Amino acid sequence: MGKFIKKHRYTCILVLIYILLVILGLKVKEIFIPDEGKATYGERLKDISKHPISDDVYKKIDEEMKSNDKITDISHRLSGKIVNYYLTFKDEVSISDAKALGEKILTYFDEDVKGYYSFQIFLVKNNEALNNFPIIGMKDPLSNGVSWTKDREITVSESDEE
C-alpha cells in the first residue's frame, strides 16, 4: 500500500483535494440555501388538517349558484389557506347583486373554516368591455365581512353626453 501511495502521490493528493472541495461546496450551499427541503408554505399549513373543507360543501355551493339565472359560470380553487371563487355573471347583472351573490358563498362555510382560511371572490362578466368589472372581494380569517375593491361604476357626466 505504501508503494502505491508513493507511486501515485499526486493523484491521491488531487483526489483528496477534490473530495474536500465537494464537502466544502455542500456546506456552503447548505448555508446559503437552508430551506430547500421545506414545503412552499413552510410551517403555515401545519394545522390545516384540523380545519378540513368537505367536497360536499363545494358541490353544494356549485349546484346552488349554477341554478341562479344571473350566474353563467362558477369555479373554485384551494391554494394553501386561500379559497378562491370565480363567478361569471350575465352582462345585465348589477354590481350590488353580484356582490350579494359573492358574499352568499361564505354562508356555506362554518365559523371554524371562516376563522382559518382567507377567501377571495372574483366577480367577472362575459363582456370584457364593461369597465366596472372585474370586482374582487377578500375575507380575511380575522375579519367579519368581505372587503371589495373600489366600485368602478361608470357615471356619465353632462359634458360626456354632448
N, C-alpha and C positions, 0 to 999 in steps of 0.2 A: 504494500500500500504506500509506503514511504517513497519508493522509487517512482510510482505512478504520479504522485503529487509533485515530486521534484521535476519529473519529465514534462508535466503539463501544468506547471505552476501559474503561468499567465492565463491559461484557460480557466483554471479553478478560481483565480482572483476575479476574472471577468464575470463568471457565473455567480460568485458570491456578491459582487457589486450589483449585478442585475437583480438578484433576489432582494437585497436591501432596498434598492430603488423602488421595486414593486411594493414592498411593505410600506415604505415611506409614502409613496403615492396614494395608497389606500387610506392611510391615516389622514393625510391632507384632505382627501376627498370627503372623508367622514367629518372632518372639522367644518368644511365649507358647505356641505350638503347633508346635514344631520338627519332630516326627516324624510328621506327618500322612501322608506318603507311604510310610512304612515298614510292613512286614507286622506282624501282630499279635504274632508271636513274636520280632520283631527279628532278631538275629544267632544266636539259639539253634538254629535249624534249618539253618544253612549247610552242615553236613556230613551231613545226613540222606540224601543220595543215595549216600553211601558205605556206608550200613547199610540196604539195602532189605529189606523183608519181602515174600516172594513170595506171590501169591494162592494158590498151591498149598499153602502152609503153613496158611493159614486154612481152605481147603477140607478138608484132611486132618483138622484139629482138629474141624471141624464134623461131618464124617462119622463119625469115631470116637466123639465124645462123644454124638451123637444115637443111635448104636447101643447106648449104655448104657441099660439099662432104668430107671435111677434118675433120669435127666435127661429133663425134658419139653421144654425149650427151651434154645437156646444162640444167642447173638449176640455180635458184637464191633464195636468202633468204634475207629479210629485218630484221635487228636486231637493233632497235633503230635508230640511224643515220648512220648506216653502211649497204651498199648494197653489198652483197656477190654474185659473179657469179662463177659458177663452169663449166668449159669447158673441155670435154674429147675429145682428138684428136686421130686420127689413128696413128699407130706407125711410119709411114714414114714421118709425118709432121715435118718440121724443127722448130727450136726454133724461128727464126725470123718470120716465117709465123704464128706460134701460138701467138706470142706477137702482131703481127699486127691485128689478128682477135680479140684478147683480148681487145686491145685498141679501136677497132671499136665499141665496146659496148657503150663506152662513148659518141659517136656521136649521139646516140638516145635520150640522155637526154639534156634538155635545160640548159642554163647557170645558172639559179636560182637554179636548183636542184644540179648541179655540185658544186655550191658555198656553199651549205648547207650540203650535205651528203658526207661521205667518201665512197670510192669504193674499194673493194678488188676483185681481179680477180685471180682465181686459175686455172692454166693450168696443166692438167694431161693427161697421156696416159693410154690405157688399159693394156699395158705390164708394170708391176711394176719393171721389171728387168732393165729397161732403167734408167741409172744413172743421166741423165741430166734433168729429170722431177721428181717431180712437180716444177713448177715455180709460184711464187706468185707476183702479181703486186698490188700496192697500190696507190690510188689517193686521196690525202687529199683535203678538201674544199679550202684550200689556195694555193694549187699548181696548175700548169697549165698542167702537164703531169703525166704519170704513172711512178712510181719508181719500178723497177723489182729487184727481188732477183738476186744475183750474178749468172751469167751463169755457168753451170757446164758441159759444153761440154767435152766429153771425147776425149782427144788427145792421140794418140798412138805415143810413142817415139820409136826411133830406137832400144833401149835396150829391150823394151817390145815385139818387133816383133820376137825376136830370140827364 
